């Protein structure tokens, strides 16, 4: 701390005097310092400075700007996303568990005959890898095709990092009974759907989504053009980076 206070001021003055642009903290050999009150304090500091870059005449550099591109598929993707956001969870008509469905299950988890969890009517979303807090990666495969009344039993080993040390590394068995299968029902893109999203018509909704997609495309095109400009500048004005900066 004391060393830093003694050294900082003259170092800052030297940096200002030589108009340096340091890009690292100074490296001072503290062990070689002679702290003699009768002599002026002398020391050497090593610092990395910003490399000098000679930029050529801008007129000699040309790049082609990236044009914004709006695809109809992107407009439909955004509308499909709005449908998914407003989907309603309903009892699956066929009652058979499929990808993305929600199973309502009763679950019992045991370790060596000790019940750790016993819960009813748990809503489990396929393909979530956890069942009532236990990592059961194969559960998502086992439950496909199951319906109300079907049962699934599977065992996994608890990790050594399990919060309860007496259970860590032991086998946990999950017994699940399916009570119901639910499915996300997507709303139709119709007048009612448009009004729910505060638009007067489906056409107005699609127009707003297209405007949004166009703004996104313009932003992406600007970013891509900026990157082309920077790449062209770097190519026209190469510079050396200090080895220490590259390592860092």
Phi and psi in degrees as a GROMACS rama.xvg file:
@    title "Ramachandran Plot"
@    xaxis  label "Phi"
@    yaxis  label "Psi"
@TYPE xy
-64.2309  -43.1615  UNK-2
-54.3925  -48.4456  UNK-3
-58.3577  -42.5508  UNK-4
-64.7127  -38.988  UNK-5
-69.3528  -38.3924  UNK-6
-85.1071  -30.3493  UNK-7
-61.721  -44.8966  UNK-8
-63.7685  -54.1021  UNK-9
-62.5054  -32.3438  UNK-10
-65.8286  -42.749  UNK-11
-62.816  -39.9219  UNK-12
-63.4825  -41.1089  UNK-13
-65.4789  -40.496  UNK-14
-62.6251  -44.3341  UNK-15
-64.9317  -43.0558  UNK-16
-61.9403  -40.4503  UNK-17
-93.0935  5.11253  UNK-18
50.9714  49.8335  UNK-19
-87.8256  153.226  UNK-20
-119.351  83.6484  UNK-21
-68.9457  144.116  UNK-22
-120.944  19.0641  UNK-23
-151.961  163.54  UNK-24
-70.9689  145.503  UNK-25
-65.504  144.776  UNK-26
-104.058  105.971  UNK-27
-110.394  131.051  UNK-28
-81.6928  91.143  UNK-29
-66.5583  -30.1732  UNK-30
-67.5085  -26.6857  UNK-31
-87.2432  -0.372547  UNK-32
-70.29  133.217  UNK-33
-105.196  110.262  UNK-34
-91.5255  82.5178  UNK-35
-114.295  115.149  UNK-36
-60.603  -19.7637  UNK-37
-87.541  -9.21611  UNK-38
-118.767  154.547  UNK-39
-68.6739  141.68  UNK-40
-79.2649  122.168  UNK-41
-118.17  139.678  UNK-42
-157.221  161.909  UNK-43
-112.661  137.849  UNK-44
-123.867  136.515  UNK-45
-108.247  128.208  UNK-46
-140.06  149.459  UNK-47
-83.531  134.982  UNK-48
-113.941  156.175  UNK-49
-61.6633  129.451  UNK-50
-66.1406  146.091  UNK-51
-78.9282  133.606  UNK-52
-120.448  121.579  UNK-53
-94.2728  109.143  UNK-54
-90.2679  127.723  UNK-55
-72.6188  176.605  UNK-56
-59.0948  125.549  UNK-57
-57.9708  -31.8394  UNK-58
-61.4656  -21.1393  UNK-59
-84.9952  -4.58869  UNK-60
-108.038  128.357  UNK-61
-136.324  142.55  UNK-62
-135.783  160.934  UNK-63
-96.1567  125.33  UNK-64
-66.7914  145.922  UNK-65
-81.6956  129.527  UNK-66
-87.061  136.626  UNK-67
-65.5509  138.129  UNK-68
-125.728  121.219  UNK-69
-107.495  117.378  UNK-70
-101.199  139.157  UNK-71
-58.6433  -33.7398  UNK-72
-61.133  -36.5857  UNK-73
-66.1237  -38.4413  UNK-74
-61.3743  -45.5609  UNK-75
-65.9068  -34.799  UNK-76
-61.3248  -44.5289  UNK-77
-63.8091  -43.2036  UNK-78
-64.731  -39.8669  UNK-79
-62.7052  -36.2296  UNK-80
-63.5187  -39.6642  UNK-81
-64.7463  -38.0344  UNK-82
-61.5242  -45.5121  UNK-83
-62.2877  -38.8696  UNK-84
-62.2796  -29.6097  UNK-85
-107.054  18.4536  UNK-86
-67.048  149.044  UNK-87
-110.654  135.07  UNK-88
-85.3693  116.835  UNK-89
-129.348  160.255  UNK-90
-59.9402  128.958  UNK-91
-65.8325  128.532  UNK-92
-60.0407  -42.5444  UNK-93
-81.9619  -13.7018  UNK-94
70.5757  9.5442  UNK-95
-107.885  128.962  UNK-96
-65.2829  126.797  UNK-97
-131.811  174.105  UNK-98
-50.0746  132.466  UNK-99
79.7361  -3.29481  UNK-100
-75.2966  169.333  UNK-101
-114.802  126.97  UNK-102
-101.553  133.228  UNK-103
-94.992  116.288  UNK-104
-130.465  150.033  UNK-105
-96.1262  132.789  UNK-106
-129.292  135.572  UNK-107
-126.012  126.837  UNK-108
-113.988  127.2  UNK-109
-129.518  146.356  UNK-110
-126.257  116.654  UNK-111
48.2767  54.1548  UNK-112
68.2234  1.87339  UNK-113
-97.2394  123.628  UNK-114
-75.4252  119.522  UNK-115
-91.5285  -36.227  UNK-116
-141.999  138.41  UNK-117
-143.009  108.419  UNK-118
-136.165  147.749  UNK-119
-111.861  153.378  UNK-120
53.4055  45.7368  UNK-121
-80.8977  129.507  UNK-122
-90.1827  113.561  UNK-123
-112.772  123.864  UNK-124
-93.4069  120.594  UNK-125
-70.1508  136.05  UNK-126
-107.359  44.9849  UNK-127
-51.7828  128.945  UNK-128
-79.8684  -10.8355  UNK-129
-106.026  139.758  UNK-130
-122.399  118.439  UNK-131
39.6446  45.8939  UNK-132
88.9452  -4.15054  UNK-133
-105.888  136.753  UNK-134
-76.1148  110.079  UNK-135
-128.98  74.5224  UNK-136
-62.3675  -23.2349  UNK-137
-88.2975  -8.97002  UNK-138
-59.328  -39.3356  UNK-139
-62.2543  -29.8277  UNK-140
-81.9944  -39.8706  UNK-141
-65.0699  -33.4501  UNK-142
-81.9666  -16.8123  UNK-143
-61.8133  133.436  UNK-144
87.0026  -8.39268  UNK-145
-79.6709  158.555  UNK-146
-138.985  178.549  UNK-147
-52.9772  133.047  UNK-148
98.6372  -21.3636  UNK-149
-73.8378  150.455  UNK-150
-122.014  149.523  UNK-151
-131.503  131.341  UNK-152
-127.262  129.262  UNK-153
-149.325  157.759  UNK-154
-126.281  137.258  UNK-155
-134.763  158.975  UNK-156
-91.1031  131.197  UNK-157
-70.7215  143.133  UNK-158
-67.9903  157.232  UNK-159
-63.3924  -20.4004  UNK-160
-88.8179  10.2197  UNK-161
-57.5977  135.77  UNK-162
-55.1624  -34.9213  UNK-163
-92.8205  105.616  UNK-164
-57.313  -32.9507  UNK-165
-69.9789  -15.5365  UNK-166
-105.414  -15.2648  UNK-167
-57.3236  136.973  UNK-168
79.8512  -4.86144  UNK-169
-93.1629  165.732  UNK-170
-83.2281  134.714  UNK-171
-112.295  133.037  UNK-172
-109.284  129.094  UNK-173
-106.533  125.377  UNK-174
-115.614  117.784  UNK-175
-122.771  137.045  UNK-176
-118.419  126.002  UNK-177
-76.8967  126.259  UNK-178
-99.9459  -34.3495  UNK-179
-161  151.365  UNK-180
-115.407  126.518  UNK-181
-114.423  152.392  UNK-182
-135.446  144.623  UNK-183
-76.0945  121.407  UNK-184
-100.932  118.191  UNK-185
-80.1029  136.286  UNK-186
-71.8061  151.66  UNK-187
-70.5992  145.385  UNK-188
-83.2167  86.2792  UNK-189
-132.128  -172.208  UNK-190
-55.9257  -44.0106  UNK-191
-62.8463  -40.8079  UNK-192
-64.9804  -44.2877  UNK-193
-60.2887  -44.1952  UNK-194
-66.3712  -35.0176  UNK-195
-61.852  -29.6949  UNK-196
-94.2735  14.5866  UNK-197
69.9098  33.5287  UNK-198
-116.742  153.103  UNK-199
-76.9033  -25.0574  UNK-200
-157.21  167.743  UNK-201
-63.2452  -37.7627  UNK-202
-61.1285  -41.9614  UNK-203
-66.4033  -39.2002  UNK-204
-60.8762  -48.4884  UNK-205
-63.4729  -37.1062  UNK-206
-63.8676  -43.6265  UNK-207
-64.9188  -42.1461  UNK-208
-63.4731  -42.3654  UNK-209
-61.7739  -41.6575  UNK-210
-58.878  -43.5922  UNK-211
-62.5047  -44.7584  UNK-212
-64.4775  -37.386  UNK-213
-64.4292  -42.2425  UNK-214
-61.9108  -42.0728  UNK-215
-60.011  -47.0346  UNK-216
-62.8784  -39.4925  UNK-217
-64.7842  -42.3356  UNK-218
-62.2609  -44.1653  UNK-219
-64.4963  -39.3098  UNK-220
-65.1548  -40.771  UNK-221
-61.374  -45.3035  UNK-222
-62.2407  -43.2992  UNK-223
-65.5248  -37.6985  UNK-224
-66.0248  -43.9385  UNK-225
-57.7392  -40.2675  UNK-226
-64.459  -40.897  UNK-227
-61.3623  -39.8162  UNK-228
-63.1515  -47.9693  UNK-229
-62.6041  -43.5412  UNK-230
-60.4249  -41.5267  UNK-231
-66.3427  -39.4282  UNK-232
-64.3409  -43.7001  UNK-233
-64.0988  -38.0532  UNK-234
-66.6805  -37.2464  UNK-235
-81.3037  -21.0101  UNK-236
-133.476  70.2263  UNK-237
-67.7349  151.779  UNK-238
-147.518  156.164  UNK-239
-88.8445  135.485  UNK-240
-100.687  136.539  UNK-241
-56.4764  140.989  UNK-242
-56.4931  -38.9803  UNK-243
-63.2139  -35.2599  UNK-244
-67.7771  -42.1659  UNK-245
-60.8466  -44.9721  UNK-246
-59.3975  -44.8991  UNK-247
